């Protein structure tokens, strides 16, 4: 998907100039311009920040409109999951088209040396997850935790946080966040 062209189209459909979107999102005009020209590939946290100025969730940004007349989907096959990850990190969203989702449920893979980006994430709601395989470094506020297979976390997502795999094997994580802002 052409993230830059999609952002530009959505911004124009919402009647926003680059300057207005930048102001609303708390970023520079050049950030919006560089993303729209595909001069930079935004991290998940950067794109979420830009989309907060519209406002729009990552799911709405990456997925097409769902036909409300179709029956409600129950099963989501592995090849149907929407990858909302960035860089090497894979974040597959379960239930992207489910109307009025109350939470986001993700299957995540962090290859060795990967992370969620240099910027700490923070958003309203709560977040929980369990490491299914490997290890993961989780930073919440100024505290750094190392989780092993079977370990879990749960925290208020308004606290700055970051996920990183400085280890030699991939980390598989299953997580959920509220509200459904992915």
ABEGO torsion letter per residue (X at the ends): XBAAAAAAAAAAAAGBBAAAAAAAAGBBAAAAAAAAAGABBBBAAAAAAAAAAOBBBAAAAABBBBBAABBBBABBBAAABBBABBEABBBBBBGAABBGBABBBBBBBBBBGBBAEABBBBBBEBBBBBBABEBBBBBBEABBBBBBBGBBBBBBAABBBBBBBABABBBBBBBBBOBBAX
